[in-house]
Amino acid sequence: MAGIYIHIPFCKSRCLYCGFYSTTRTSLRQRYVDALCRELQLRRDYLDEPVHTIYLGGGTPSQLEPAQLEQLFEALTSHLSPLKEITIECNPDDVTLSFAEVLSRLPVNRVSMGAQTFSDERLRFIRRRHTSKQIAYAVDLLRKAGIGNISIDLMFGFPGETLDEWHRDIDAAIALQVEHLSAYALMYEEGTPLYDLLEQGKVEEADEELSRQMYYDLIDRLTAAGFEHYEISNFARPGYRSQHNSSYWNGTPYLGLGAAAHSFDRKSRQWNVSDLDAYIEGVDSSQLTVHSSQLGLPFVAGREELDATTRYNDAVMTALRTREGLALDSLTDDQRSYCLTNAGKYLADGLLINEKGRLRLSRSGLYVSDMIMTDLIKVFAS
């Protein structure tokens, strides 16, 4: 079940914490959509298996005009077989009655919405454009438009945030009766305005123990409400796991379209240039005769061939994120021996569990997953 990710980099304004490639140059939206449609044509043979999922991420895909969304989906559906899941990311303030009507005409069947918090004060702090009331209003409009699969994003660990405030955010999300929820600790990525505030001493990161308790309370409150905790940061009602995002954790091939988008075909990884002008110009100058897997496409910035080292490390870094964990029989004898040897101290401490041939994180191991996975990866000879 292959997937296609489409990066829409346009934002009306930049959030305080955002480290993704994005731009406020919305005047280039039409040229960019034209380039996306052409890139799809150029790389139509990149995946050698049926595509079942599409994900429009960003940036802010809901910043595209209705005609541009329709143009993009016409190009997609003309090239692809029947699709199981088509997701579009949006901001709550973009979900107007007219936007909902546009979605009802498109093949979109899943919406991922960046709520982040239900506190208007914290929303203003991170420079989000919506209010807490707009989140519930957007969910209602999406339901009326026939969207039966809604996911929302939350953040925790804001400067000065209390445990009770975090509980209220979780409870507000549950009350919306959405099918999926993703939650992340607020990150201070270098190069973002939030990181600058931290460096200047104007904000402080959340206390480590408080952040840990917030994460555990998130798990407890959502599982009590009927959500399945199927990946470190993701929770779904039964039958509503994100099929597209699961492809990243399960080693399923995907094609990334757009500036800064990444692709994976099981043999290699490629990534497009992280520059809007260079991407558009590169697509415009590409020839249809160039095979999509070659680095010769001018908008492809790099390519990495996958060897035994990267395949093993990828498996550790992705599969261990999931509830099912890492299948040990998918590794070579040497890899399995190394993995279990280095996992020994974490198994003894109860941070990892080896059960039915699968290595997975325990509840206490989830919060320190980065440390564990770093200790399990290794460079092997090709």
MARBAZA-450477 format. One record per residue: x, y, z of N, C-alpha, C in turn. Coordinates in steps of 0.1 Angstrom, whole numbers, padded with zeros to 4 digits, always signed. Example, Ala and Ser with C-alpha at 12.3 -4.5 7.8 and 13.67 -1.06 7.14 Angstrom:
2
+0132-0057+0078+0123-0045+0078+0132-0033+0078/+0128-0022+0071+0137-0011+0071+0129+0000+0079/
! end
This chain:
382
+0008-0012+0000+0000+0000+0000+0009+0012+0000/+0012+0017-0012+0021+0029-0013+0013+0042-0010/+0020+0052-0007+0014+0065-0005+0021+0077-0012/+0013+0088-0013+0019+0100-0018+0017+0111-0008/+0028+0118-0005+0028+0130+0004+0030+0142-0005/+0022+0152-0003+0023+0165-0011+0025+0176-0001/+0036+0183-0002+0039+0194+0007+0034+0207+0001/+0025+0213+0009+0020+0226+0006+0026+0236+0015/+0036+0244+0011+0044+0252+0021+0038+0265+0025/+0027+0269+0020+0022+0282+0022+0015+0284+0035/+0018+0295+0042+0012+0298+0055+0008+0313+0054/-0002+0316+0061-0006+0331+0062+0003+0338+0071/+0008+0331+0082+0018+0336+0091+0025+0324+0097/+0037+0327+0102+0045+0316+0108+0043+0315+0123/+0042+0302+0127+0040+0300+0141+0053+0301+0148/+0053+0303+0161+0065+0306+0169+0075+0294+0169/+0069+0282+0169+0077+0270+0171+0081+0262+0158/+0075+0267+0147+0076+0258+0135+0090+0258+0129/+0095+0245+0126+0107+0243+0120+0106+0237+0106/+0094+0235+0101+0091+0229+0088+0094+0239+0077/+0097+0235+0065+0099+0244+0054+0085+0250+0050/+0084+0263+0051+0072+0270+0048+0075+0284+0043/+0065+0291+0037+0067+0304+0032+0054+0312+0033/+0054+0325+0034+0042+0333+0034+0040+0339+0020/+0048+0334+0010+0047+0340-0004+0035+0333-0011/+0023+0337-0007+0011+0330-0013+0008+0334-0027/+0015+0345-0032+0014+0349-0046+0018+0338-0056/+0026+0328-0050+0032+0318-0059+0023+0305-0059/+0012+0306-0053+0004+0294-0051+0000+0287-0064/-0004+0295-0074-0008+0289-0087+0003+0282-0094/+0014+0289-0095+0026+0284-0101+0031+0271-0094/+0029+0271-0081+0033+0259-0073+0024+0247-0076/+0011+0249-0076+0002+0239-0079+0005+0233-0093/+0007+0242-0103+0011+0238-0116+0023+0229-0116/+0033+0233-0108+0045+0225-0107+0042+0211-0100/+0034+0211-0090+0031+0198-0084+0024+0188-0094/+0015+0193-0102+0009+0185-0112+0019+0180-0122/+0028+0188-0126+0039+0184-0135+0048+0174-0129/+0052+0176-0116+0060+0167-0109+0054+0153-0109/+0041+0153-0106+0034+0140-0105+0035+0133-0119/+0034+0140-0130+0035+0134-0143+0049+0129-0145/+0059+0137-0141+0073+0134-0143+0077+0121-0135/+0071+0119-0124+0075+0108-0115+0064+0097-0114/+0055+0096-0124+0044+0087-0123+0048+0073-0122/+0061+0070-0126+0065+0056-0126+0074+0053-0114/+0075+0063-0104+0084+0061-0093+0080+0049-0084/+0067+0048-0081+0062+0037-0073+0057+0026-0082/+0062+0013-0079+0058+0002-0087+0047-0006-0081/+0040+0000-0072+0028-0007-0066+0017+0003-0064/+0005-0002-0063-0007+0007-0062-0006+0017-0050/-0011+0029-0053-0011+0040-0043-0025+0039-0036/-0025+0038-0023-0038+0037-0016-0040+0049-0006/-0030+0057-0004-0032+0069+0005-0025+0081-0001/-0031+0093+0002-0026+0106-0001-0027+0115+0011/-0016+0122+0013-0016+0131+0025-0011+0145+0020/-0019+0155+0022-0016+0169+0019-0012+0176+0032/+0001+0179+0033+0006+0185+0046+0013+0198+0043/+0019+0204+0053+0025+0217+0051+0033+0221+0062/+0035+0235+0063+0026+0245+0057+0012+0244+0061/+0003+0250+0052-0011+0250+0054-0018+0247+0041/-0021+0235+0038-0029+0231+0026-0042+0239+0024/-0048+0242+0036-0061+0249+0035-0059+0263+0030/-0047+0268+0028-0045+0281+0022-0046+0281+0007/-0047+0270+0001-0049+0269-0014-0063+0274-0017/-0065+0280-0029-0078+0284-0034-0086+0271-0038/-0099+0272-0037-0107+0261-0041-0104+0255-0055/-0102+0264-0065-0098+0260-0078-0085+0253-0079/-0076+0257-0070-0062+0250-0070-0063+0237-0064/-0071+0235-0053-0074+0222-0047-0080+0212-0058/-0090+0218-0065-0097+0209-0075-0087+0205-0086/-0078+0215-0090-0069+0211-0101-0059+0200-0096/-0055+0201-0083-0045+0192-0078-0052+0178-0077/-0064+0177-0072-0070+0164-0071-0074+0158-0084/-0077+0167-0094-0080+0161-0107-0068+0155-0113/-0056+0161-0111-0044+0155-0115-0041+0142-0108/-0043+0141-0095-0040+0130-0087-0049+0118-0091/-0062+0120-0091-0072+0109-0094-0071+0104-0108/-0066+0112-0117-0065+0107-0131-0053+0098-0132/-0044+0098-0123-0032+0089-0124-0033+0077-0115/-0042+0077-0105-0042+0067-0095-0054+0057-0094/-0052+0046-0088-0062+0036-0086-0071+0041-0074/-0082+0034-0071-0090+0038-0060-0082+0039-0047/-0085+0049-0040-0077+0053-0028-0085+0050-0015/-0078+0045-0005-0084+0042+0008-0085+0054+0017/-0075+0062+0017-0074+0074+0027-0068+0086+0020/-0075+0097+0020-0070+0110+0015-0071+0120+0026/-0060+0125+0031-0060+0134+0042-0055+0148+0038/-0062+0158+0043-0057+0172+0041-0055+0178+0055/-0044+0185+0057-0042+0193+0069-0049+0206+0068/-0054+0212+0079-0060+0225+0078-0059+0232+0092/-0060+0245+0091-0061+0253+0104-0076+0255+0107/-0079+0255+0119-0094+0257+0123-0100+0270+0117/-0092+0281+0116-0098+0293+0111-0100+0293+0096/-0094+0283+0089-0096+0282+0075-0109+0274+0072/-0114+0267+0082-0126+0258+0079-0138+0267+0080/-0141+0274+0069-0153+0282+0068-0164+0273+0061/-0176+0279+0060-0187+0272+0053-0183+0269+0039/-0177+0279+0032-0173+0277+0018-0162+0267+0017/-0152+0266+0026-0142+0256+0025-0148+0242+0028/-0157+0241+0037-0163+0228+0039-0171+0223+0027/-0177+0232+0020-0184+0229+0008-0174+0224-0003/-0163+0230-0004-0152+0226-0013-0148+0212-0010/-0145+0209+0003-0141+0195+0007-0152+0185+0003/-0165+0189+0005-0175+0179+0002-0175+0175-0013/-0169+0183-0022-0168+0180-0036-0156+0172-0040/-0146+0172-0031-0133+0166-0033-0134+0151-0027/-0124+0143-0031-0124+0129-0026-0118+0128-0012/-0115+0139-0005-0110+0139+0008-0119+0132+0018/-0113+0122+0025-0122+0115+0035-0116+0116+0049/-0105+0124+0051-0099+0125+0064-0093+0139+0065/-0095+0146+0076-0089+0159+0079-0081+0159+0092/-0069+0165+0091-0060+0166+0102-0059+0181+0106/-0063+0185+0117-0065+0199+0121-0055+0202+0132/-0048+0213+0131-0039+0218+0141-0045+0226+0152/-0051+0219+0162-0057+0227+0173-0046+0232+0182/-0037+0224+0186-0025+0227+0195-0029+0229+0209/-0039+0237+0212-0043+0240+0226-0057+0246+0226/-0065+0245+0237-0078+0251+0238-0077+0264+0246/-0065+0268+0249-0062+0280+0257-0059+0292+0247/-0068+0302+0247-0066+0313+0238-0053+0321+0242/-0049+0321+0254-0036+0327+0258-0024+0320+0252/-0024+0307+0253-0013+0299+0247-0014+0300+0232/-0025+0300+0226-0027+0301+0211-0020+0314+0207/-0023+0325+0214-0017+0338+0210-0002+0337+0212/+0003+0331+0222+0017+0330+0225+0025+0323+0214/+0019+0312+0208+0026+0305+0197+0022+0311+0184/+0015+0322+0183+0011+0329+0171+0002+0321+0162/-0007+0313+0168-0017+0307+0160-0028+0317+0157/-0034+0315+0145-0044+0325+0141-0058+0322+0146/-0061+0310+0151-0074+0307+0155-0076+0308+0170/-0089+0308+0174-0093+0308+0188-0098+0294+0192/-0099+0292+0205-0104+0279+0210-0118+0276+0205/-0127+0286+0204-0141+0284+0199-0141+0280+0184/-0131+0284+0176-0131+0281+0162-0128+0266+0160/-0121+0259+0170-0118+0245+0169-0131+0237+0168/-0140+0239+0178-0153+0232+0178-0161+0235+0166/-0161+0248+0162-0169+0252+0151-0164+0245+0138/-0151+0244+0137-0145+0238+0125-0149+0223+0124/-0148+0216+0136-0152+0202+0136-0167+0200+0132/-0175+0209+0137-0190+0208+0133-0192+0210+0118/-0185+0220+0112-0186+0222+0098-0181+0210+0090/-0170+0204+0094-0164+0193+0087-0174+0181+0088/-0180+0179+0099-0190+0168+0100-0202+0170+0090/-0206+0183+0090-0217+0186+0081-0213+0184+0066/-0200+0185+0063-0195+0183+0050-0193+0169+0047/-0196+0160+0056-0194+0145+0054-0181+0139+0057/-0172+0147+0065-0160+0141+0069-0162+0133+0081/-0160+0120+0080-0162+0111+0091-0150+0107+0098/-0138+0113+0095-0126+0109+0101-0118+0122+0103/-0118+0126+0115-0111+0139+0119-0100+0136+0129/-0089+0142+0127-0078+0141+0136-0074+0155+0141/-0070+0157+0154-0065+0170+0158-0052+0168+0165/-0044+0178+0164-0031+0179+0170-0031+0187+0183/-0025+0182+0193-0023+0190+0205-0008+0191+0209/-0005+0201+0217+0008+0203+0222+0008+0204+0237/+0018+0199+0244+0019+0201+0258+0033+0205+0262/+0034+0210+0275+0047+0215+0279+0050+0229+0276/+0039+0238+0275+0041+0252+0272+0047+0258+0285/+0055+0269+0283+0060+0276+0294+0049+0280+0304/+0051+0276+0317+0041+0279+0327+0029+0271+0327/+0027+0261+0318+0015+0253+0317+0015+0244+0329/+0003+0243+0336+0001+0234+0347-0005+0220+0343/-0004+0211+0351-0010+0198+0348-0025+0199+0347/-0032+0207+0355-0046+0209+0354-0050+0215+0340/-0042+0224+0336-0045+0231+0323-0043+0221+0312/-0033+0212+0313-0032+0201+0302-0044+0192+0303/-0048+0188+0315-0060+0179+0316-0072+0186+0309/-0074+0199+0310-0085+0205+0304-0084+0205+0289/-0072+0206+0284-0070+0205+0269-0074+0191+0264/-0069+0181+0271-0072+0167+0267-0087+0164+0268/-0094+0169+0279-0108+0167+0280-0116+0174+0269/-0111+0186+0265-0118+0194+0255-0117+0186+0242/-0105+0180+0239-0103+0172+0227-0112+0160+0227/-0113+0153+0238-0122+0141+0239-0136+0145+0236/-0140+0157+0242-0154+0161+0240-0158+0164+0226/-0149+0166+0217-0152+0169+0203-0155+0156+0196/-0152+0144+0202-0155+0131+0196-0149+0129+0183/-0136+0133+0182-0128+0131+0170-0123+0117+0169/-0119+0112+0158-0115+0098+0156-0100+0096+0159/-0093+0106+0159-0078+0105+0160-0072+0117+0167/-0061+0115+0174-0055+0126+0181-0040+0123+0181/-0032+0134+0178-0018+0134+0179-0013+0144+0189/-0004+0141+0197+0001+0150+0208+0016+0150+0209/+0021+0162+0210+0036+0163+0210+0040+0173+0220/+0051+0171+0226+0057+0181+0236+0062+0193+0227/+0060+0204+0232+0065+0216+0226+0080+0216+0224/+0085+0217+0212+0099+0216+0209+0106+0230+0206/+0118+0231+0211+0125+0244+0208+0136+0241+0198/+0132+0242+0185+0141+0239+0174+0149+0251+0171/+0162+0249+0169+0171+0259+0165+0167+0266+0152/+0167+0279+0152+0163+0286+0140+0149+0291+0141/+0141+0287+0151+0127+0292+0153+0127+0304+0162/+0117+0312+0162+0115+0323+0171+0114+0318+0186/+0108+0307+0188+0107+0301+0201+0121+0298+0207/+0129+0292+0199+0143+0289+0203+0150+0302+0207/+0148+0312+0199+0155+0325+0202+0150+0330+0216/+0137+0329+0219+0132+0333+0232+0138+0325+0243/+0141+0313+0241+0147+0304+0251+0161+0308+0253/+0169+0311+0242+0182+0315+0243+0184+0329+0250/+0174+0337+0249+0174+0351+0255+0169+0350+0269/+0165+0339+0274+0160+0337+0288+0146+0343+0290/+0139+0345+0279+0125+0350+0280+0115+0340+0283/+0118+0327+0280+0109+0316+0283+0117+0305+0289/+0111+0296+0296+0117+0284+0302+0110+0271+0297/+0118+0261+0294+0112+0248+0291+0105+0242+0303/+0095+0234+0300+0088+0227+0310+0097+0218+0318/+0094+0217+0331+0102+0208+0339+0101+0194+0334/+0112+0186+0334+0112+0173+0329+0102+0164+0335/+0101+0164+0348+0092+0155+0355+0077+0159+0352/+0075+0172+0351+0061+0177+0348+0058+0172+0333/+0067+0173+0324+0065+0169+0310+0062+0154+0310/+0070+0147+0317+0068+0132+0318+0054+0129+0323/+0049+0135+0334+0036+0133+0339+0025+0137+0329/+0027+0148+0322+0018+0152+0312+0016+0141+0301/+0027+0135+0297+0026+0124+0287+0019+0112+0293/+0022+0108+0305+0015+0096+0310+0000+0099+0313/-0003+0111+0317-0017+0115+0319-0025+0115+0305/-0018+0119+0295-0023+0119+0281-0027+0104+0278/-0018+0095+0280-0021+0081+0277-0032+0076+0285/-0033+0079+0298-0043+0073+0306-0057+0079+0303/-0058+0092+0300-0071+0098+0298-0076+0094+0284/-0067+0093+0274-0072+0089+0261-0076+0074+0260/-0068+0066+0266-0071+0051+0266-0084+0049+0274/-0086+0056+0285-0099+0055+0292-0111+0059+0284/-0108+0069+0275-0119+0074+0266-0121+0065+0253/-0114+0054+0252-0116+0044+0241-0106+0046+0230/-0095+0054+0232-0085+0055+0221-0075+0044+0222/-0070+0040+0211-0059+0030+0210-0046+0038+0209/-0036+0036+0218-0023+0042+0217-0014+0034+0208/-0014+0037+0195-0008+0028+0185+0006+0033+0181/+0010+0045+0185+0023+0050+0181+0027+0060+0192/+0040+0063+0194+0044+0071+0205+0035+0083+0207/+0032+0090+0196+0025+0103+0197+0011+0103+0192/+0006+0091+0188-0007+0090+0181-0017+0080+0188/-0029+0085+0187-0040+0077+0194-0052+0077+0184/-0058+0066+0183-0070+0064+0174-0081+0056+0180/-0093+0060+0176-0104+0051+0180-0103+0038+0171/-0109+0027+0175-0107+0015+0168-0111+0016+0153/-0101+0012+0144-0104+0013+0130-0100+0026+0124/-0094+0035+0132-0091+0049+0126-0076+0052+0128/-0068+0043+0128-0053+0046+0127-0051+0053+0114/-0041+0062+0114-0037+0069+0102-0030+0059+0093/-0037+0056+0082-0031+0046+0072-0018+0052+0065/-0019+0065+0062-0007+0070+0055+0005+0071+0064/+0003+0077+0076+0014+0079+0085+0020+0065+0089/+0011+0055+0090+0016+0042+0094+0026+0036+0083/+0025+0041+0071+0034+0036+0061+0048+0041+0064/+0050+0052+0070+0063+0057+0074+0070+0048+0084/+0061+0042+0093+0066+0034+0104+0068+0020+0100/+0061+0016+0089+0061+0002+0085+0070-0001+0073/+0077+0009+0068+0086+0007+0057+0079+0006+0044/+0067+0012+0042+0060+0012+0030+0065+0023+0021/+0066+0021+0008+0071+0031-0001+0062+0043-0002/+0067+0055-0005+0059+0067-0007+0067+0077-0016/+0059+0084-0023+0064+0095-0032+0061+0108-0026/+0071+0117-0024+0069+0130-0019+0069+0140-0030/+0059+0148-0031+0058+0158-0042+0059+0172-0035/+0066+0181-0042+0067+0195-0037+0081+0198-0031/+0083+0211-0028+0095+0216-0022+0097+0209-0009/+0109+0204-0006+0114+0198+0006+0107+0184+0009/+0100+0179+0000+0093+0166+0002+0103+0155+0000/+0102+0144+0008+0110+0132+0007+0103+0121+0001/+0110+0112-0005+0105+0100-0011+0113+0087-0007/+0106+0076-0008+0113+0063-0004+0107+0052-0012/+0116+0044-0019+0111+0034-0027+0117+0020-0023/+0120+0019-0010+0126+0007-0004+0141+0005-0007/+0145+0010-0019+0160+0009-0023+0168+0021-0019/+0161+0033-0019+0167+0046-0017+0158+0056-0011/+0163+0067-0007+0156+0079-0003+0160+0090-0011/+0151+0099-0015+0154+0111-0022+0147+0123-0016/+0152+0135-0018+0145+0146-0012+0146+0158-0022/+0135+0166-0023+0135+0177-0032+0141+0189-0025/+0145+0199-0033+0151+0211-0029+0142+0219-0020/+0147+0224-0009+0139+0232+0001+0139+0247-0003/+0135+0250-0015+0135+0263-0020+0124+0264-0030/+0114+0273-0028+0102+0274-0036+0106+0278-0051/+0114+0288-0053+0117+0292-0066+0125+0281-0074/+0135+0275-0067+0143+0265-0073+0135+0253-0076/+0125+0249-0068+0116+0238-0071+0108+0240-0083/+0102+0252-0084+0093+0255-0095+0101+0255-0108/+0113+0262-0108+0121+0263-0120+0127+0249-0124/+0130+0241-0114+0135+0228-0117+0125+0219-0123/+0112+0220-0118+0102+0212-0124+0099+0216-0138/+0099+0230-0140+0096+0235-0153+0106+0231-0164/+0119+0229-0159+0129+0226-0169+0132+0211-0171/+0124+0203-0163+0126+0188-0164+0120+0183-0177/+0126+0172-0181+0121+0165-0193+0114+0153-0189/+0103+0150-0196+0095+0138-0193+0102+0125-0196/+0113+0126-0204+0121+0113-0207+0130+0109-0196/+0133+0118-0186+0142+0115-0175+0135+0105-0166/+0141+0094-0163+0135+0084-0153+0134+0090-0139/+0123+0088-0133+0120+0095-0120+0130+0091-0109/+0136+0080-0110+0145+0075-0099+0159+0081-0100/+0162+0088-0111+0175+0093-0113+0177+0107-0106/+0189+0110-0102+0192+0123-0096+0191+0134-0106/+0190+0130-0119+0191+0140-0129+0179+0150-0129/+0169+0147-0122+0158+0157-0121+0163+0169-0113/+0163+0181-0119+0170+0193-0113+0164+0197-0099/+0151+0193-0096+0145+0197-0084+0148+0187-0073/+0154+0176-0076+0158+0166-0066+0171+0170-0060/+0172+0173-0047+0184+0178-0041+0194+0167-0037/+0189+0155-0034+0198+0145-0029+0192+0131-0030/+0200+0121-0029+0196+0107-0029+0205+0099-0021/+0199+0090-0013+0207+0081-0004+0203+0066-0007/+0213+0059-0011+0211+0044-0013+0211+0038+0000/+0202+0028+0002+0200+0021+0015+0208+0008+0015/+0217+0007+0025+0224-0006+0026+0220-0013+0039/+0227-0023+0043+0223-0030+0055+0223-0021+0067/+0232-0012+0068+0233-0003+0079+0220+0006+0081/+0217+0012+0070+0205+0021+0070+0192+0014+0072/+0191+0002+0066+0179-0006+0067+0177-0010+0081/+0187-0015+0088+0186-0018+0102+0183-0006+0111/+0190+0005+0109+0187+0016+0117+0174+0022+0115/+0169+0022+0102+0156+0027+0099+0145+0018+0106/+0147+0005+0106+0138-0004+0113+0137-0001+0128/+0148+0001+0134+0149+0004+0148+0141+0017+0151/+0144+0028+0143+0139+0041+0145+0124+0043+0142/+0119+0034+0134+0105+0035+0130+0096+0025+0137/+0100+0012+0136+0091+0001+0141+0090+0002+0156/+0100+0007+0163+0099+0008+0178+0090+0019+0182/+0086+0027+0173+0077+0038+0176+0063+0032+0178/+0060+0021+0172+0047+0016+0171+0043+0006+0183/+0031+0004+0184+0026-0005+0195+0030-0019+0192/+0032-0023+0179+0036-0037+0176+0050-0039+0178/+0058-0028+0177+0073-0030+0179+0080-0035+0167/+0093-0039+0170+0102-0044+0159+0102-0059+0159/+0099-0065+0147+0099-0079+0145+0113-0084+0144/+0118-0092+0153+0132-0096+0154+0135-0105+0142/+0126-0113+0137+0129-0122+0126+0130-0114+0113/+0128-0101+0113+0130-0093+0101+0145-0089+0100/+0153-0092+0110+0167-0088+0111+0176-0100+0107/+0188-0097+0103+0198-0107+0100+0202-0113+0114/+0209-0124+0114+0214-0130+0127+0223-0120+0134/+0232-0114+0127+0241-0104+0133+0234-0092+0139/+0224-0087+0131+0217-0075+0136+0209-0079+0148/+0202-0090+0148+0194-0094+0159+0202-0096+0171/+0214-0102+0170+0223-0104+0181+0227-0091+0187/+0231-0082+0178+0236-0069+0183+0224-0061+0190/+0212-0062+0184+0201-0055+0189+0197-0059+0203/+0197-0073+0205+0193-0078+0218+0204-0076+0228/+0216-0076+0224+0227-0074+0233+0226-0060+0239/+0224-0050+0230+0223-0036+0235+0209-0033+0241/+0199-0041+0239+0186-0040+0245+0186-0045+0259/+0197-0053+0263+0197-0061+0275+0194-0052+0287/+0201-0041+0289+0199-0033+0301+0185-0027+0301/+0179-0024+0290+0166-0018+0289+0155-0029+0292/+0158-0041+0288+0149-0052+0291+0149-0055+0306/+0161-0054+0312+0162-0057+0326+0156-0046+0334/+0156-0034+0329+0150-0022+0336+0135-0021+0334/+0130-0029+0324+0115-0029+0321+0112-0018+0312/+0122-0012+0305+0119-0001+0295+0116-0007+0281/+0120-0020+0279+0117-0027+0267+0111-0040+0270/+0103-0046+0261+0096-0059+0263+0099-0067+0251/+0104-0079+0253+0106-0089+0242+0095-0099+0243/+0085-0099+0234+0073-0107+0235+0069-0113+0222/+0068-0126+0221+0064-0132+0208+0072-0128+0196/+0085-0127+0198+0094-0124+0187+0094-0109+0183/+0088-0100+0192+0088-0086+0189+0094-0078+0201/+0102-0069+0197+0108-0060+0207+0100-0047+0207/+0094-0043+0219+0086-0031+0219+0089-0023+0232/+0085-0010+0231+0087-0002+0243+0076-0004+0253/+0080-0004+0266+0070-0005+0276+0065+0009+0279/+0055+0010+0288+0049+0023+0291+0060+0032+0296/+0069+0028+0305+0079+0036+0310+0090+0039+0300/+0091+0030+0289+0101+0032+0279+0097+0042+0268/+0084+0045+0267+0079+0054+0257+0085+0068+0258/+0085+0073+0270+0090+0087+0272+0105+0088+0270/+0112+0078+0271+0127+0079+0269+0130+0071+0256/+0121+0070+0246+0123+0062+0234+0135+0067+0226/+0138+0080+0225+0149+0085+0217+0162+0079+0223/+0164+0079+0236+0176+0074+0242+0178+0059+0239/+0167+0051+0240+0167+0037+0238+0171+0034+0223/+0164+0040+0214+0166+0038+0200+0180+0042+0195/+0185+0053+0201+0199+0057+0198+0209+0046+0202/+0206+0040+0213+0215+0029+0218+0214+0016+0210/+0204+0014+0203+0202+0002+0195+0207+0003+0181/+0209+0015+0176+0213+0016+0162+0228+0014+0161/+0233+0009+0150+0247+0006+0148+0251+0007+0133/+0263+0010+0130+0268+0010+0117+0274-0003+0113/+0268-0010+0103+0273-0023+0099+0280-0021+0086/+0289-0030+0083+0296-0031+0070+0286-0034+0060/+0287-0028+0048+0278-0030+0037+0280-0044+0032/
! end
